[in-house]
Amino acid sequence: MKLTWRDSVTTLLAAAIVGLYYAVTRGVDLPLINTQLSAIVTVGILALIMGFIGMERRDIEEGGWLLGQMIVGIVTLGLFIASLFYATQTMFLAVTVGVIAMWVVGMAHHVTSTSDHIESFA
């Protein structure tokens, strides 16, 4: 188990996404996030940041985990694109669950990884 600062940052971003979902669905007045669409776009931006920060060399070396994450990611991307046209609470939930599922797969991989290559992919 080799967790890094990258895992901590992506965990905080995942918590922010869950908090955003909770706040938007409960009607909390947030600056700049006043519609389902703006909340979905915010989740998409946070998901991209999570992907750029969380990707490590061991994710490429141990490809089985990456394949699982890619499948969830492709489905989530499709839901995200659809939600840009049909911004409903159900679509918001689907995109949020997809992003959190990708985070869970990534964290599960990092917790069980035996690779010594934990540096950034870039």
C-alpha positions as protocol buffer text, in pm:
chain_id: "A"
residue {
  index: 1
  type: MET
  ca { x: 0 y: 0 z: 0 }
}
residue {
  index: 2
  type: LYS
  ca { x: 159 y: 319 z: -119 }
}
residue {
  index: 3
  type: LEU
  ca { x: -66 y: 619 z: -92 }
}
residue {
  index: 4
  type: THR
  ca { x: 77 y: 954 z: -192 }
}
residue {
  index: 5
  type: TRP
  ca { x: -13 y: 1320 z: -164 }
}
residue {
  index: 6
  type: ARG
  ca { x: -196 y: 1274 z: -495 }
}
residue {
  index: 7
  type: ASP
  ca { x: -437 y: 1033 z: -328 }
}
residue {
  index: 8
  type: SER
  ca { x: -500 y: 1286 z: -52 }
}
residue {
  index: 9
  type: VAL
  ca { x: -578 y: 1563 z: -299 }
}
residue {
  index: 10
  type: THR
  ca { x: -811 y: 1344 z: -506 }
}
residue {
  index: 11
  type: THR
  ca { x: -986 y: 1235 z: -185 }
}
residue {
  index: 12
  type: LEU
  ca { x: -1048 y: 1598 z: -93 }
}
residue {
  index: 13
  type: LEU
  ca { x: -1181 y: 1667 z: -443 }
}
residue {
  index: 14
  type: ALA
  ca { x: -1408 y: 1361 z: -423 }
}
residue {
  index: 15
  type: ALA
  ca { x: -1540 y: 1491 z: -90 }
}
residue {
  index: 16
  type: ALA
  ca { x: -1597 y: 1832 z: -253 }
}
residue {
  index: 17
  type: ILE
  ca { x: -1799 y: 1665 z: -530 }
}
residue {
  index: 18
  type: VAL
  ca { x: -2016 y: 1478 z: -280 }
}
residue {
  index: 19
  type: GLY
  ca { x: -2059 y: 1798 z: -79 }
}
residue {
  index: 20
  type: LEU
  ca { x: -2153 y: 1988 z: -393 }
}
residue {
  index: 21
  type: TYR
  ca { x: -2412 y: 1725 z: -482 }
}
residue {
  index: 22
  type: TYR
  ca { x: -2559 y: 1743 z: -134 }
}
residue {
  index: 23
  type: ALA
  ca { x: -2567 y: 2124 z: -133 }
}
residue {
  index: 24
  type: VAL
  ca { x: -2725 y: 2156 z: -478 }
}
residue {
  index: 25
  type: THR
  ca { x: -2991 y: 1892 z: -417 }
}
residue {
  index: 26
  type: ARG
  ca { x: -3081 y: 2053 z: -83 }
}
residue {
  index: 27
  type: GLY
  ca { x: -3119 y: 2397 z: -238 }
}
residue {
  index: 28
  type: VAL
  ca { x: -2823 y: 2567 z: -72 }
}
residue {
  index: 29
  type: ASP
  ca { x: -2751 y: 2901 z: -237 }
}
residue {
  index: 30
  type: LEU
  ca { x: -2397 y: 2870 z: -378 }
}
residue {
  index: 31
  type: PRO
  ca { x: -2223 y: 3148 z: -568 }
}
residue {
  index: 32
  type: LEU
  ca { x: -2187 y: 3072 z: -941 }
}
residue {
  index: 33
  type: ILE
  ca { x: -2360 y: 2735 z: -899 }
}
residue {
  index: 34
  type: ASN
  ca { x: -2728 y: 2808 z: -918 }
}
residue {
  index: 35
  type: THR
  ca { x: -2852 y: 2547 z: -1169 }
}
residue {
  index: 36
  type: GLN
  ca { x: -2816 y: 2174 z: -1222 }
}
residue {
  index: 37
  type: LEU
  ca { x: -2617 y: 2245 z: -1537 }
}
residue {
  index: 38
  type: SER
  ca { x: -2360 y: 2464 z: -1364 }
}
residue {
  index: 39
  type: ALA
  ca { x: -2323 y: 2200 z: -1091 }
}
residue {
  index: 40
  type: ILE
  ca { x: -2272 y: 1925 z: -1351 }
}
residue {
  index: 41
  type: VAL
  ca { x: -2008 y: 2130 z: -1531 }
}
residue {
  index: 42
  type: THR
  ca { x: -1835 y: 2193 z: -1198 }
}
residue {
  index: 43
  type: VAL
  ca { x: -1829 y: 1820 z: -1125 }
}
residue {
  index: 44
  type: GLY
  ca { x: -1683 y: 1761 z: -1472 }
}
residue {
  index: 45
  type: ILE
  ca { x: -1407 y: 2015 z: -1412 }
}
residue {
  index: 46
  type: LEU
  ca { x: -1327 y: 1867 z: -1070 }
}
residue {
  index: 47
  type: ALA
  ca { x: -1322 y: 1518 z: -1226 }
}
residue {
  index: 48
  type: LEU
  ca { x: -1068 y: 1631 z: -1487 }
}
residue {
  index: 49
  type: ILE
  ca { x: -851 y: 1780 z: -1215 }
}
residue {
  index: 50
  type: MET
  ca { x: -877 y: 1455 z: -1019 }
}
residue {
  index: 51
  type: GLY
  ca { x: -769 y: 1260 z: -1326 }
}
residue {
  index: 52
  type: PHE
  ca { x: -468 y: 1478 z: -1396 }
}
residue {
  index: 53
  type: ILE
  ca { x: -354 y: 1478 z: -1035 }
}
residue {
  index: 54
  type: GLY
  ca { x: -429 y: 1114 z: -956 }
}
residue {
  index: 55
  type: MET
  ca { x: -273 y: 943 z: -1260 }
}
residue {
  index: 56
  type: GLU
  ca { x: 55 y: 773 z: -1176 }
}
residue {
  index: 57
  type: ARG
  ca { x: 298 y: 552 z: -1363 }
}
residue {
  index: 58
  type: ARG
  ca { x: 182 y: 242 z: -1173 }
}
residue {
  index: 59
  type: ASP
  ca { x: -166 y: 293 z: -1317 }
}
residue {
  index: 60
  type: ILE
  ca { x: -21 y: 228 z: -1663 }
}
residue {
  index: 61
  type: GLU
  ca { x: 203 y: -60 z: -1553 }
}
residue {
  index: 62
  type: GLU
  ca { x: -80 y: -250 z: -1387 }
}
residue {
  index: 63
  type: GLY
  ca { x: -326 y: -223 z: -1673 }
}
residue {
  index: 64
  type: GLY
  ca { x: -618 y: -426 z: -1534 }
}
residue {
  index: 65
  type: TRP
  ca { x: -713 y: -149 z: -1297 }
}
residue {
  index: 66
  type: LEU
  ca { x: -677 y: 109 z: -1570 }
}
residue {
  index: 67
  type: LEU
  ca { x: -913 y: -86 z: -1794 }
}
residue {
  index: 68
  type: GLY
  ca { x: -1178 y: -91 z: -1522 }
}
residue {
  index: 69
  type: GLN
  ca { x: -1135 y: 278 z: -1462 }
}
residue {
  index: 70
  type: MET
  ca { x: -1154 y: 352 z: -1834 }
}
residue {
  index: 71
  type: ILE
  ca { x: -1481 y: 163 z: -1870 }
}
residue {
  index: 72
  type: VAL
  ca { x: -1638 y: 356 z: -1584 }
}
residue {
  index: 73
  type: GLY
  ca { x: -1487 y: 675 z: -1727 }
}
residue {
  index: 74
  type: ILE
  ca { x: -1632 y: 623 z: -2074 }
}
residue {
  index: 75
  type: VAL
  ca { x: -1978 y: 559 z: -1930 }
}
residue {
  index: 76
  type: THR
  ca { x: -1944 y: 866 z: -1708 }
}
residue {
  index: 77
  type: LEU
  ca { x: -1829 y: 1078 z: -2002 }
}
residue {
  index: 78
  type: GLY
  ca { x: -2138 y: 968 z: -2197 }
}
residue {
  index: 79
  type: LEU
  ca { x: -2357 y: 1060 z: -1902 }
}
residue {
  index: 80
  type: PHE
  ca { x: -2179 y: 1394 z: -1869 }
}
residue {
  index: 81
  type: ILE
  ca { x: -2236 y: 1479 z: -2236 }
}
residue {
  index: 82
  type: ALA
  ca { x: -2601 y: 1375 z: -2212 }
}
residue {
  index: 83
  type: SER
  ca { x: -2641 y: 1583 z: -1896 }
}
residue {
  index: 84
  type: LEU
  ca { x: -2529 y: 1894 z: -2083 }
}
residue {
  index: 85
  type: PHE
  ca { x: -2850 y: 1863 z: -2286 }
}
residue {
  index: 86
  type: TYR
  ca { x: -3075 y: 1716 z: -2015 }
}
residue {
  index: 87
  type: ALA
  ca { x: -2956 y: 1873 z: -1691 }
}
residue {
  index: 88
  type: THR
  ca { x: -3180 y: 1700 z: -1439 }
}
residue {
  index: 89
  type: GLN
  ca { x: -3120 y: 1591 z: -1083 }
}
residue {
  index: 90
  type: THR
  ca { x: -3106 y: 1228 z: -1199 }
}
residue {
  index: 91
  type: MET
  ca { x: -2834 y: 1306 z: -1453 }
}
residue {
  index: 92
  type: PHE
  ca { x: -2647 y: 1504 z: -1189 }
}
residue {
  index: 93
  type: LEU
  ca { x: -2662 y: 1201 z: -959 }
}
residue {
  index: 94
  type: ALA
  ca { x: -2546 y: 968 z: -1239 }
}
residue {
  index: 95
  type: VAL
  ca { x: -2244 y: 1185 z: -1323 }
}
residue {
  index: 96
  type: THR
  ca { x: -2157 y: 1224 z: -955 }
}
residue {
  index: 97
  type: VAL
  ca { x: -2179 y: 849 z: -892 }
}
residue {
  index: 98
  type: GLY
  ca { x: -1966 y: 781 z: -1201 }
}
residue {
  index: 99
  type: VAL
  ca { x: -1691 y: 1018 z: -1088 }
}
residue {
  index: 100
  type: ILE
  ca { x: -1692 y: 875 z: -735 }
}
residue {
  index: 101
  type: ALA
  ca { x: -1683 y: 521 z: -880 }
}
residue {
  index: 102
  type: MET
  ca { x: -1370 y: 613 z: -1078 }
}
residue {
  index: 103
  type: TRP
  ca { x: -1214 y: 752 z: -763 }
}
residue {
  index: 104
  type: VAL
  ca { x: -1299 y: 433 z: -570 }
}
residue {
  index: 105
  type: VAL
  ca { x: -1139 y: 213 z: -837 }
}
residue {
  index: 106
  type: GLY
  ca { x: -829 y: 433 z: -842 }
}
residue {
  index: 107
  type: MET
  ca { x: -795 y: 432 z: -464 }
}
residue {
  index: 108
  type: ALA
  ca { x: -850 y: 55 z: -448 }
}
residue {
  index: 109
  type: HIS
  ca { x: -569 y: 13 z: -699 }
}
residue {
  index: 110
  type: HIS
  ca { x: -334 y: 242 z: -511 }
}
residue {
  index: 111
  type: VAL
  ca { x: -406 y: 67 z: -181 }
}
residue {
  index: 112
  type: THR
  ca { x: -337 y: -279 z: -327 }
}
residue {
  index: 113
  type: SER
  ca { x: -54 y: -182 z: -563 }
}
residue {
  index: 114
  type: THR
  ca { x: 282 y: -352 z: -530 }
}
residue {
  index: 115
  type: SER
  ca { x: 458 y: -128 z: -784 }
}
residue {
  index: 116
  type: ASP
  ca { x: 751 y: 88 z: -680 }
}
residue {
  index: 117
  type: HIS
  ca { x: 675 y: 344 z: -953 }
}
residue {
  index: 118
  type: ILE
  ca { x: 456 y: 597 z: -781 }
}
residue {
  index: 119
  type: GLU
  ca { x: 580 y: 908 z: -956 }
}
residue {
  index: 120
  type: SER
  ca { x: 367 y: 1115 z: -1190 }
}
residue {
  index: 121
  type: PHE
  ca { x: 285 y: 978 z: -1533 }
}
residue {
  index: 122
  type: ALA
  ca { x: 369 y: 1304 z: -1710 }
}
